[in-house]
Amino acid sequence: MKKLPLYIGEEIVIQSLDKTMPHKARSKIIGARHGEFILVEEPVVAISDRLVALVEGPVNCWYIHEGTMYKFSSTIKEKIKDGITFLEYPERFEIEMLRKYPRITVNLETRSHLGKKREEYAGSIVDISSGGCRLEVETIVLVVKEDPVELSFDLPTGEPIRGIEGKVRSVKIDRVRRKTTIGIEFTGPEQLKKKIETFCHFCEYFRVE
């Protein structure tokens, strides 16, 4: 039996195979014993503000590790206290290599420091990938390729990204509309890049654009 690369804290998607209630829930891996079981947070789907549904029985699961999607079928075997759920360890799994930099259309309010300028600029990220983003600023900003950039924003999931660094890759100035569009490559820190990578890969899989 091949061993799945399972790491505590990684997100996993669990979807019921019940055709009448094909709920899809996000959970997290919290433990495993190779060949026996996988421990995850209890998979719960919010139907509305007051109504939730539990994913139970046979399920399909998938998660991303280092740019690779791992997919397998399993069964929810047991739920214990503190919101812990046992998944049956799969006898087999599929591997799918994802595109390196899937680009996701977004509209994220952003605070930025551009080039060597001291002032902070308000703008919007209009698309994002794990490698970089496209930033629109509603004023003319004179920056050039390779200038340093620092951005702060929230991902659509609510995950805060504060002070991610990058460098300018392209600049387009619209003097009529007084708008600057800047292509940016992320350079670090790695933990912030990882958060963006995880978000983009899940969006690519669900085709959220």
N, CA and C of each residue as an Amber inpcrd file, in Angstrom:
protein
   627
   0.8370000  -1.1910000   0.0000000   0.0000000   0.0000000   0.0000000
   0.8810000   1.2530000   0.0000000   0.6230000   2.1280000  -0.9840000
   1.3910000   3.3650000  -1.0500000   0.9910000   4.3030000   0.0760000
   1.9630000   5.0930000   0.5270000   1.7480000   5.9770000   1.6630000
   1.3940000   7.3800000   1.1900000   0.2900000   7.9160000   1.7100000
  -0.0900000   9.2850000   1.4170000   0.7930000  10.2560000   2.2070000
   1.2250000  11.3670000   1.5920000   1.9580000  12.3920000   2.3580000
   0.9670000  13.2540000   3.1360000   0.7390000  12.9060000   4.3860000
  -0.2470000  13.5950000   5.2220000   0.4630000  14.4550000   6.2620000
   0.0940000  15.7290000   6.3110000   0.7430000  16.6580000   7.2320000
  -0.3100000  17.3850000   8.0620000  -0.0950000  17.4350000   9.3600000
  -1.0350000  18.0740000  10.2700000  -1.2280000  19.5440000   9.8950000
  -2.4940000  19.9470000   9.8380000  -2.8210000  21.3370000   9.5370000
  -3.1560000  21.6000000   8.0880000  -2.8800000  20.6510000   7.1900000
  -3.1940000  20.8700000   5.7830000  -4.7040000  20.7480000   5.5600000
  -5.2270000  21.6030000   4.6590000  -6.6520000  21.5700000   4.3450000
  -6.9850000  20.3530000   3.5000000  -8.1610000  19.7820000   3.7320000
  -8.6510000  18.6640000   2.9470000 -10.1260000  18.9110000   2.6460000
 -10.5620000  18.6050000   1.4340000 -11.9630000  18.7440000   1.0400000
 -12.6030000  17.3620000   1.0790000 -13.7670000  17.2810000   1.6940000
 -14.4730000  16.0110000   1.8620000 -15.8750000  16.1810000   1.2930000
 -16.2410000  15.3340000   0.3110000 -17.5430000  15.4400000  -0.3500000
 -18.3250000  14.1450000  -0.1890000 -19.5750000  14.2770000   0.2450000
 -20.4420000  13.1150000   0.4020000 -20.7760000  12.5050000  -0.9530000
 -20.8760000  11.1780000  -0.9950000 -21.2960000  10.4720000  -2.2070000
 -22.7990000  10.2310000  -2.2360000 -23.5060000  10.7410000  -1.2320000
 -24.9660000  10.6620000  -1.2040000 -25.5210000  11.6170000  -2.2630000
 -26.1500000  11.0720000  -3.3100000 -26.6090000  11.8940000  -4.4240000
 -27.7140000  12.8660000  -4.0180000 -28.4180000  12.5640000  -2.9430000
 -29.4770000  13.4700000  -2.5000000 -28.9250000  14.6340000  -1.6880000
 -27.7250000  14.4590000  -1.1250000 -27.0950000  15.5160000  -0.3240000
 -25.5930000  15.5190000  -0.5880000 -25.1770000  15.9090000  -1.7870000
 -23.7430000  15.8530000  -2.1500000 -22.9380000  17.0150000  -1.5710000
 -22.9870000  17.1410000  -0.2360000 -22.3200000  18.2720000   0.4120000
 -20.8050000  18.1570000   0.3030000 -20.1780000  19.3060000   0.2440000
 -18.7260000  19.4070000   0.1250000 -18.2250000  20.2940000   1.2550000
 -17.3490000  19.7560000   2.1100000 -16.8850000  20.4930000   3.2840000
 -15.3730000  20.6070000   3.2890000 -14.8890000  21.7270000   3.8000000
 -13.4500000  21.8820000   4.0290000 -13.1330000  21.4670000   5.4580000
 -12.0510000  20.7510000   5.6210000 -11.6340000  20.3060000   6.9370000
 -10.1140000  20.4410000   7.0130000  -9.5270000  19.9340000   8.1060000
  -8.0750000  19.9360000   8.2480000  -7.6080000  18.5780000   8.7580000
  -6.4470000  18.1620000   8.2830000  -5.8430000  16.9190000   8.7410000
  -5.2400000  17.1590000  10.1240000  -5.5670000  16.2880000  11.0690000
  -5.0160000  16.4620000  12.4180000  -4.2400000  15.2360000  12.8910000
  -4.1500000  14.1960000  12.0290000  -3.3710000  13.0180000  12.4040000
  -3.6550000  11.8650000  11.4600000  -2.8800000  10.7920000  11.5680000
  -3.0780000   9.6160000  10.7170000  -2.2310000   8.4630000  11.2310000
  -2.6520000   7.2600000  10.8710000  -1.8360000   6.0680000  11.0560000
  -1.8630000   5.3190000   9.7330000  -0.6980000   5.2310000   9.0850000
  -0.6110000   4.6630000   7.7510000  -1.2540000   3.2810000   7.6890000
  -2.1420000   3.1260000   6.7090000  -2.8040000   1.8470000   6.5010000
  -4.0270000   1.6220000   7.3610000  -4.2960000   2.5350000   8.3170000
  -5.4190000   2.3130000   9.2250000  -6.4630000   3.4280000   9.1760000
  -6.0510000   4.6720000   9.4320000  -7.0400000   5.7380000   9.4750000
  -6.3750000   7.0940000   9.2730000  -7.2310000   8.0930000   8.9690000
  -6.8380000   9.4910000   8.8890000  -7.7520000  10.2670000   9.8330000
  -7.1860000  11.1160000  10.6590000  -7.9700000  11.9510000  11.5740000
  -8.1330000  13.3470000  10.9760000  -9.3780000  13.8280000  10.9280000
  -9.6540000  15.1670000  10.4130000 -10.6170000  15.8740000  11.3530000
 -10.6620000  17.2030000  11.2210000 -11.6960000  17.9570000  11.9220000
 -13.0540000  17.5690000  11.3400000 -14.0730000  17.5490000  12.1780000
 -15.4030000  17.1220000  11.7310000 -15.8610000  17.9560000  10.5310000
 -16.1610000  17.3030000   9.3880000 -16.5800000  18.0480000   8.1890000
 -18.0240000  18.5290000   8.2920000 -18.1740000  19.8420000   8.3390000
 -19.4810000  20.4590000   8.5070000 -19.7080000  21.4600000   7.3820000
 -20.9160000  21.4640000   6.8030000 -21.2780000  22.4000000   5.7400000
 -22.3250000  23.3680000   6.2700000 -22.0780000  24.6630000   6.1130000
 -23.0540000  25.6770000   6.5310000 -24.0800000  25.8670000   5.4160000
 -25.3160000  25.4120000   5.6580000 -26.3950000  25.5770000   4.6810000
 -26.9230000  27.0060000   4.7200000 -27.0200000  27.5490000   5.9270000
 -27.4350000  28.9300000   6.1400000 -26.8250000  29.3870000   7.4580000
 -27.2100000  30.5940000   7.9040000 -26.6790000  31.1110000   9.1650000
 -27.0600000  30.2310000  10.3540000 -28.1810000  29.5230000  10.2460000
 -28.6770000  28.7280000  11.3700000 -28.6700000  27.2220000  11.1110000
 -28.4180000  26.8190000   9.8880000 -28.5260000  25.4030000   9.5390000
 -27.2030000  24.8680000   9.0210000 -26.7490000  23.7530000   9.5910000
 -25.5300000  23.1070000   9.1350000 -25.8310000  21.6420000   8.8160000
 -24.9950000  21.0460000   7.9700000 -25.1390000  19.6370000   7.6190000
 -23.8110000  18.9350000   7.8440000 -23.8660000  17.7220000   8.3600000
 -22.6740000  16.9190000   8.5750000 -22.4550000  16.0090000   7.3800000
 -21.2120000  15.8960000   6.9560000 -20.8680000  14.9550000   5.8930000
 -20.6260000  13.5960000   6.5340000 -21.3390000  12.5650000   6.0290000
 -21.2550000  11.2380000   6.6310000 -21.1730000  10.1600000   5.5590000
 -20.7940000   8.9430000   5.9930000 -20.7840000   7.7840000   5.1030000
 -19.6730000   7.8220000   4.0680000 -19.8930000   7.2050000   2.8830000
 -18.8840000   7.1990000   1.8120000 -18.6090000   8.6130000   1.3010000
 -17.3410000   8.9100000   1.0590000 -16.9520000  10.2540000   0.6360000
 -15.8140000  10.2000000  -0.3850000 -15.6890000  11.2740000  -1.1320000
 -14.4960000  11.5390000  -1.9230000 -13.7020000  12.6290000  -1.2230000
 -12.3850000  12.4910000  -1.2260000 -11.5190000  13.4560000  -0.5340000
 -10.4060000  13.9170000  -1.4620000  -9.9640000  15.1500000  -1.2630000
  -8.7810000  15.6190000  -1.9830000  -8.1140000  16.7450000  -1.1890000
  -6.7990000  16.8120000  -1.3420000  -6.0220000  17.8670000  -0.6920000
  -4.7830000  18.1360000  -1.5300000  -4.1410000  19.2620000  -1.2340000
  -2.9800000  19.6960000  -2.0060000  -1.7520000  19.6860000  -1.1220000
  -0.6750000  19.1050000  -1.6420000   0.6080000  19.1330000  -0.9370000
   1.7110000  19.3930000  -1.9500000   2.4170000  20.5070000  -1.7560000
   3.5480000  20.9030000  -2.6020000   3.1910000  20.8780000  -4.0880000
   2.0340000  21.4880000  -4.4240000   1.6470000  21.6390000  -5.8190000
   1.0510000  20.4010000  -6.4550000   0.7760000  19.3640000  -5.6750000
   0.1860000  18.1300000  -6.1870000  -1.1440000  17.8760000  -5.4900000
  -2.1750000  17.5400000  -6.2820000  -3.4830000  17.2020000  -5.7240000
  -3.5450000  15.6900000  -5.4900000  -3.9010000  15.2930000  -4.2760000
  -4.0880000  13.8860000  -3.9260000  -5.5830000  13.6400000  -3.7590000
  -6.1180000  12.6460000  -4.4780000  -7.5560000  12.3640000  -4.4500000
  -7.7740000  10.8930000  -4.1080000  -8.7760000  10.6260000  -3.2760000
  -9.0820000   9.2440000  -2.9130000 -10.5180000   9.1390000  -2.4130000
 -11.0380000   7.9090000  -2.4210000 -12.3500000   7.6190000  -1.8570000
 -12.1630000   6.9940000  -0.4860000 -13.1060000   7.2700000   0.4080000
 -12.9980000   6.7580000   1.7680000 -14.3920000   6.6450000   2.3750000
 -14.4330000   6.3330000   3.6510000 -15.6840000   6.2740000   4.4020000
 -15.4480000   6.8930000   5.7790000 -16.3810000   7.7190000   6.1960000
 -16.3030000   8.2630000   7.5530000 -16.7260000   7.1500000   8.5120000
 -15.7680000   6.7010000   9.3130000 -15.9890000   5.5270000  10.1570000
 -16.5440000   5.8700000  11.5290000 -16.0420000   6.9370000  12.1180000
 -16.4150000   7.2220000  13.5010000 -16.1590000   8.6860000  13.8120000
 -17.0070000   9.2400000  14.6730000 -16.8140000  10.6020000  15.1700000
 -16.7220000  10.5340000  16.6870000 -15.7200000  11.2280000  17.2240000
 -15.5420000  11.2170000  18.6700000 -15.6240000  12.6460000  19.1920000
 -15.4600000  12.8100000  20.4820000 -15.6120000  14.1350000  21.0850000
 -14.5670000  15.1200000  20.5580000 -14.8350000  16.3790000  20.8130000
 -13.9470000  17.4860000  20.4130000 -13.8710000  17.6550000  18.9020000
 -14.9100000  17.1890000  18.1760000 -14.9760000  17.4310000  16.7390000
 -13.9600000  16.6820000  15.9070000 -13.5750000  15.4830000  16.3290000
 -12.5920000  14.6720000  15.5960000 -13.3160000  13.5550000  14.8450000
 -12.9430000  13.3690000  13.5810000 -13.5720000  12.3590000  12.7320000
 -12.5110000  11.4010000  12.1860000 -12.8410000  10.1040000  12.1850000
 -11.9760000   9.0710000  11.6190000 -12.3820000   8.7950000  10.1760000
 -11.4150000   8.9090000   9.2660000 -11.6070000   8.4810000   7.8820000
 -10.8880000   7.1510000   7.6680000 -11.5160000   6.2690000   6.9220000
 -10.8640000   5.0140000   6.5540000  -9.6690000   5.3140000   5.6450000
  -8.5290000   4.6920000   5.9220000  -7.3330000   4.9310000   5.1010000
  -7.5580000   4.3040000   3.7270000  -7.3020000   5.0440000   2.6280000
  -7.5910000   4.5140000   1.2930000  -6.5810000   3.4540000   0.8370000
  -7.0850000   2.4660000   0.1240000  -6.2070000   1.4490000  -0.4440000
  -5.4330000   1.9920000  -1.6360000  -6.0190000   2.9860000  -2.2990000
  -5.3500000   3.5940000  -3.4660000  -5.7330000   5.0730000  -3.5260000
  -4.9250000   5.8370000  -4.2500000  -5.2230000   7.2560000  -4.4310000
  -4.6900000   7.7110000  -5.7820000  -5.2130000   8.8370000  -6.2490000
  -4.8000000   9.4190000  -7.5270000  -3.9700000  10.6740000  -7.2670000
  -3.0850000  10.9640000  -8.2010000  -2.2360000  12.1480000  -8.1250000
  -2.4870000  13.0140000  -9.3490000  -2.6510000  14.3040000  -9.1270000
  -2.8500000  15.2430000 -10.2280000  -1.9370000  16.4420000 -10.0380000
  -1.0460000  16.6580000 -10.9810000  -0.1550000  17.8130000 -10.9180000
  -0.9150000  19.0630000 -11.3280000  -0.8280000  20.1030000 -10.5120000
  -1.5150000  21.3510000 -10.8020000  -0.6010000  22.3150000 -11.5450000
  -1.2400000  23.2440000 -12.2800000  -0.4500000  24.2780000 -12.9390000
   0.3070000  25.0850000 -11.9000000   1.5110000  25.5170000 -12.2560000
   2.3680000  26.1790000 -11.2760000   1.7370000  27.4460000 -10.7260000
   1.2130000  28.2840000 -11.6140000   0.6720000  29.5630000 -11.1560000
  -0.7370000  29.7890000 -11.7190000  -1.7550000  29.1040000 -11.1710000
  -3.1240000  29.3950000 -11.6060000  -3.4900000  30.8230000 -11.2710000
  -4.1080000  31.5340000 -12.2080000  -4.4490000  32.9440000 -12.0000000
  -5.9350000  33.0510000 -11.6820000  -6.2490000  33.7150000 -10.5850000
  -7.6160000  33.8140000 -10.0910000  -8.0790000  35.2750000 -10.1570000
  -9.2450000  35.5070000 -10.7500000  -9.8160000  36.8490000 -10.8000000
 -10.4090000  37.2040000  -9.4380000 -10.0060000  38.3490000  -8.8970000
 -10.4710000  38.7920000  -7.5770000 -10.6900000  40.3000000  -7.6070000
 -11.1320000  40.8360000  -6.4960000 -11.2160000  42.2920000  -6.3100000
 -10.9260000  42.5560000  -4.8360000  -9.6490000  42.7120000  -4.5220000
  -9.2060000  42.7910000  -3.1280000  -8.6670000  44.1820000  -2.8170000
  -9.3110000  44.8460000  -1.8550000  -8.7980000  46.1440000  -1.4180000
  -7.4000000  45.9580000  -0.8370000  -6.4860000  46.8180000  -1.2580000
  -5.0710000  46.6180000  -0.9360000  -4.4000000  47.9230000  -0.5220000
  -3.5530000  47.8220000   0.4910000  -2.6710000  48.9290000   0.8660000
  -1.2730000  48.5620000   0.3900000  -0.5960000  49.5200000  -0.2180000
   0.6870000  49.1890000  -0.8300000   1.7190000  50.2880000  -0.6460000
   2.9750000  49.8580000  -0.5590000   4.1270000  50.7420000  -0.6540000
   4.8520000  50.3630000  -1.9430000   5.0360000  51.3440000  -2.8170000
   5.5330000  51.0790000  -4.1640000   6.8540000  51.7890000  -4.4100000
   7.8400000  51.0210000  -4.8570000   9.1430000  51.5980000  -5.1230000
   9.7710000  52.1790000  -3.8590000  10.4170000  53.2870000  -4.0020000
  11.0840000  53.9230000  -2.8620000  10.2480000  55.0410000  -2.2500000
   8.9680000  55.1140000  -2.6630000   8.1010000  56.1710000  -2.1640000
   7.6380000  55.8560000  -0.7430000   7.5490000  56.8780000   0.0750000
   7.1890000  56.6830000   1.4810000   5.6840000  56.5450000   1.6880000
   4.8890000  57.2010000   0.8130000   3.4490000  57.2020000   1.0340000
   2.8330000  55.8240000   0.7670000   1.6810000  55.6040000   1.3980000
   0.9310000  54.3580000   1.2090000  -0.1540000  54.6030000   0.1700000
  -0.2960000  53.6710000  -0.7740000  -1.2890000  53.7860000  -1.8360000
  -2.4240000  52.8030000  -1.6050000  -3.6510000  53.2730000  -1.8120000
  -4.8150000  52.3870000  -1.7930000  -5.0760000  51.9190000  -3.2160000
  -5.4210000  50.6590000  -3.3630000  -5.6950000  50.1230000  -4.6820000
  -6.4600000  48.8190000  -4.5820000  -6.5140000  48.0920000  -5.7000000
  -7.2210000  46.8100000  -5.7420000  -6.3960000  45.7930000  -6.5100000
  -6.2730000  44.5900000  -5.9440000  -5.7150000  43.4670000  -6.6950000
  -6.8420000  42.8860000  -7.5300000  -6.6490000  42.8200000  -8.8520000
  -7.7160000  42.3570000  -9.7490000  -7.5050000  40.9210000 -10.2080000
  -6.2960000  40.4140000 -10.0980000  -6.0880000  38.9680000 -10.2370000
  -4.8430000  38.5770000  -9.4500000  -4.8220000  37.2990000  -9.0580000
  -3.7550000  36.8410000  -8.1680000  -3.4040000  35.4020000  -8.4980000
  -2.1450000  35.0650000  -8.3070000  -1.6720000  33.6830000  -8.4180000
  -0.6780000  33.4650000  -7.2870000  -0.2230000  32.2360000  -7.1330000
   0.7760000  31.9860000  -6.0930000   2.0990000  32.6530000  -6.4250000
   2.2900000  33.0740000  -7.6830000   3.5280000  33.7260000  -8.0780000
   3.4950000  35.2350000  -8.0350000   2.2850000  35.8280000  -8.0660000
   2.2160000  37.2830000  -8.0950000   0.7930000  37.7740000  -8.2690000
   0.6490000  39.0440000  -8.6630000  -0.6880000  39.6200000  -8.8050000
  -0.6400000  40.8110000  -9.7560000  -1.8460000  41.2950000 -10.0820000
  -1.9920000  42.5230000 -10.8630000  -2.7110000  43.5350000  -9.9900000
  -2.0420000  44.6630000  -9.7420000  -2.5530000  45.6950000  -8.8470000
  -2.9610000  46.9180000  -9.6490000  -4.1580000  47.4380000  -9.3450000
  -4.6180000  48.6800000  -9.9620000  -4.6820000  49.7730000  -8.9010000
  -4.0570000  50.9150000  -9.1920000  -4.0390000  52.0700000  -8.2910000
  -4.6860000  53.2430000  -9.0150000  -5.6440000  53.9020000  -8.3580000
  -6.4050000  54.9800000  -8.9960000  -5.6610000  56.3120000  -8.9440000
  -4.4140000  56.2810000  -9.3560000  -3.6160000  57.4850000  -9.5150000
  -2.3930000  57.1100000 -10.3440000  -1.6550000  58.0690000 -10.7910000
  -0.4440000  57.7860000 -11.5540000   0.7170000  57.5910000 -10.5810000
   1.3470000  56.4290000 -10.6680000   2.4870000  56.0980000  -9.8130000
   3.6790000  55.8090000 -10.7190000   4.7550000  56.5200000 -10.5190000
   5.9380000  56.3390000 -11.3560000   6.8690000  55.3030000 -10.7290000
   6.6890000  54.0650000 -11.1500000   7.5670000  52.9740000 -10.7370000
   8.1190000  52.3150000 -11.9830000   9.1980000  51.5680000 -11.8100000
   9.8210000  50.8940000 -12.9480000  10.0480000  49.4260000 -12.5920000
  10.3310000  48.6420000 -13.6100000  10.5670000  47.2160000 -13.4280000
  11.6810000  46.9700000 -12.4090000  11.4740000  45.9880000 -11.5340000
  12.3760000  45.5760000 -10.4500000  12.2610000  46.4320000  -9.1940000
  11.4400000  47.4980000  -9.2110000  11.2270000  48.2760000  -7.9810000
  10.6010000  47.3790000  -6.9060000  10.9590000  47.5910000  -5.6390000
  10.3700000  46.7760000  -4.5590000   8.9310000  47.1960000  -4.2620000
   8.1450000  46.2440000  -3.7930000   6.7340000  46.4660000  -3.4770000
   6.4060000  45.7530000  -2.1670000   5.5130000  46.3400000  -1.3830000
   4.9890000  45.6730000  -0.1810000   3.4750000  45.8520000  -0.1630000
   2.7440000  44.7460000   0.0100000   1.2850000  44.7580000  -0.0700000
   0.6660000  44.1750000   1.1960000  -0.5200000  44.7030000   1.5450000
  -1.3160000  44.1490000   2.6330000  -2.7730000  44.0720000   2.1730000
  -3.3880000  42.9030000   2.3700000  -4.7740000  42.6850000   1.9410000
  -5.3120000  41.4390000   2.6200000  -6.6090000  41.1790000   2.4440000
  -7.2470000  39.9630000   2.9440000  -7.6690000  39.1100000   1.7590000
  -7.3820000  37.8100000   1.8190000  -7.8810000  36.8890000   0.8090000
  -9.3970000  36.7770000   0.9270000 -10.0980000  36.3330000  -0.1250000
 -11.5630000  36.1660000  -0.0400000 -12.0070000  35.2340000   1.0860000
 -11.1210000  34.3580000   1.5420000 -11.4390000  33.4550000   2.6540000
 -11.3820000  34.1650000   3.9970000 -10.9020000  35.4210000   4.0090000
 -10.7240000  36.1520000   5.2570000  -9.3100000  36.0520000   5.8060000
  -8.4710000  35.2440000   5.1750000  -7.0910000  35.0770000   5.6250000
  -6.3210000  36.3800000   5.4080000  -5.7460000  36.9690000   6.4650000
  -5.0170000  38.2310000   6.3040000  -3.6140000  38.0140000   5.7190000
  -3.2630000  38.8150000   4.7530000  -1.9080000  38.8330000   4.1840000
  -1.3410000  40.2180000   4.4870000  -0.3690000  40.2630000   5.3710000
   0.1600000  41.5450000   5.8150000   1.6490000  41.6500000   5.4970000
   1.9790000  42.6100000   4.6430000   3.3840000  42.8940000   4.3580000
   4.0700000  41.9000000   3.4500000   3.3260000  41.3160000   2.4920000
   3.9990000  40.4450000   1.5350000   4.8370000  41.3140000   0.5960000
   6.0380000  40.8420000   0.3100000   6.9790000  41.6210000  -0.4910000
   7.0140000  41.1080000  -1.9310000   7.4020000  41.9950000  -2.8160000
   7.4820000  41.6190000  -4.2180000   8.3160000  42.6230000  -4.9930000
   8.3020000  42.4400000  -6.3190000   8.9860000  43.3950000  -7.1900000
   8.1580000  43.6220000  -8.4460000   8.2960000  44.8050000  -9.0010000
   7.5270000  45.1910000 -10.1790000   8.0200000  44.4160000 -11.3970000
   7.0620000  43.8180000 -12.1230000   7.3820000  43.1020000 -13.3600000
   6.8890000  43.8340000 -14.5950000   5.8230000  44.6330000 -14.4290000
   5.3040000  45.4080000 -15.5600000   4.5330000  46.6100000 -15.0380000
   4.4740000  47.6620000 -15.8540000   3.7570000  48.8810000 -15.4730000
   2.9980000  49.4060000 -16.6860000   1.7090000  49.7240000 -16.4610000
   0.8920000  50.3380000 -17.5110000   0.2070000  51.5520000 -16.9190000
   0.4790000  52.7280000 -17.4840000  -0.0950000  53.9770000 -16.9720000
  -1.1560000  54.4850000 -17.9430000  -2.3640000  54.7090000 -17.4320000
  -3.4620000  55.2950000 -18.2010000  -3.5970000  56.7500000 -17.7510000
  -3.0290000  57.6730000 -18.5240000  -3.0160000  59.0780000 -18.1240000
  -4.3860000  59.7270000 -18.2760000  -5.2280000  59.1920000 -19.1380000
  -6.5740000  59.7450000 -19.2980000  -7.4100000  59.4390000 -18.0540000
  -7.3940000  58.1910000 -17.6230000  -8.1640000  57.7850000 -16.4380000
  -7.3880000  57.9580000 -15.1420000  -6.1330000  58.3740000 -15.2800000
  -5.2520000  58.5460000 -14.1240000  -5.2360000  57.2760000 -13.2570000
  -4.8260000  56.2070000 -13.9150000  -4.7850000  54.9020000 -13.2600000
  -3.4880000  54.1910000 -13.6390000  -2.9160000  53.4650000 -12.6860000
  -1.6910000  52.6980000 -12.9180000  -1.9700000  51.2220000 -12.6320000
  -1.6070000  50.3760000 -13.5860000  -1.7430000  48.9240000 -13.4180000
  -0.3420000  48.3290000 -13.3420000  -0.0910000  47.5790000 -12.2620000
   1.2550000  47.0760000 -11.9880000   1.2270000  45.5590000 -11.8590000
   2.0480000  44.8920000 -12.6470000   2.2420000  43.4530000 -12.5020000
   3.3390000  43.1940000 -11.4770000   3.0480000  42.3420000 -10.4930000
   3.9610000  42.1470000  -9.3630000   4.2990000  40.6730000  -9.2000000
   5.5550000  40.3940000  -8.9380000   5.9980000  39.0420000  -8.5860000
   6.2640000  38.9890000  -7.0900000   5.6480000  38.0040000  -6.4000000
   5.8710000  37.8610000  -4.9630000   7.2640000  37.2910000  -4.7060000
   7.9390000  37.8330000  -3.6750000   9.2740000  37.3350000  -3.3230000
   9.3430000  36.7790000  -1.8920000   8.3570000  37.0850000  -1.0500000
   8.3800000  36.5520000   0.3140000   7.5510000  37.4040000   1.2520000
   7.4450000  37.0110000   2.5100000   7.9750000  35.8010000   3.1580000
   7.2730000  34.5260000   2.6750000   7.9390000  33.3970000   2.8580000
   7.4410000  32.1330000   2.3340000   6.0980000  31.7330000   2.9400000
   5.8890000  32.0290000   4.2330000   4.6340000  31.6100000   4.8580000
   3.4390000  32.3340000   4.2590000   3.6310000  33.5940000   3.8280000
   2.5480000  34.3220000   3.1770000   2.3280000  33.8190000   1.7540000
   3.3950000  33.5070000   1.0520000   3.2720000  32.9380000  -0.2880000
   2.5410000  31.5980000  -0.2410000   2.7930000  30.8150000   0.8140000
   2.1500000  29.5120000   0.9590000   0.6390000  29.6690000   1.1420000
   0.2190000  30.6680000   1.9230000  -1.2120000  30.9140000   2.1150000
  -1.8850000  31.2580000   0.7910000  -1.2320000  32.0810000  -0.0150000
  -1.7910000  32.4610000  -1.3110000  -1.8130000  31.2610000  -2.2500000
  -0.7630000  30.4560000  -2.2290000  -0.6940000  29.2640000  -3.0820000
  -1.8370000  28.3040000  -2.7730000  -2.0990000  28.0650000  -1.4910000
  -3.1790000  27.1610000  -1.0990000  -4.5260000  27.6890000  -1.5820000
  -4.7730000  28.9910000  -1.3960000  -6.0170000  29.6010000  -1.8550000
  -6.1790000  29.4480000  -3.3690000  -5.1290000  29.7290000  -4.1280000
  -5.2110000  29.6870000  -5.5860000  -5.4230000  28.2740000  -6.1060000
  -4.7660000  27.2930000  -5.5050000  -4.9360000  25.9170000  -5.9630000
  -6.3470000  25.4040000  -5.7080000  -6.9340000  25.7590000  -4.5700000
  -8.3090000  25.3440000  -4.3110000  -9.2650000  26.0390000  -5.2710000
  -9.0210000  27.3160000  -5.5530000  -9.8640000  28.0280000  -6.5140000
  -9.7520000  27.4080000  -7.8990000  -8.5570000  27.0030000  -8.2910000
  -8.3630000  26.3690000  -9.5930000  -9.1530000  25.0720000  -9.6620000
  -9.1070000  24.2930000  -8.5820000  -9.8110000  23.0170000  -8.6050000
 -11.3180000  23.2290000  -8.6890000 -11.8290000  24.2080000  -7.9280000
 -13.2610000  24.4740000  -7.9500000 -13.6530000  25.4110000  -9.0870000
 -12.6480000  25.9270000  -9.8060000 -12.8650000  26.8740000 -10.8920000
 -13.6650000  28.0830000 -10.4150000 -13.1960000  28.6800000  -9.3320000
 -13.8210000  29.8800000  -8.7800000 -13.1570000  31.0940000  -9.4090000
 -13.8320000  31.7230000 -10.3320000 -13.3060000  32.9300000 -10.9830000
 -14.4570000  33.8730000 -11.2780000
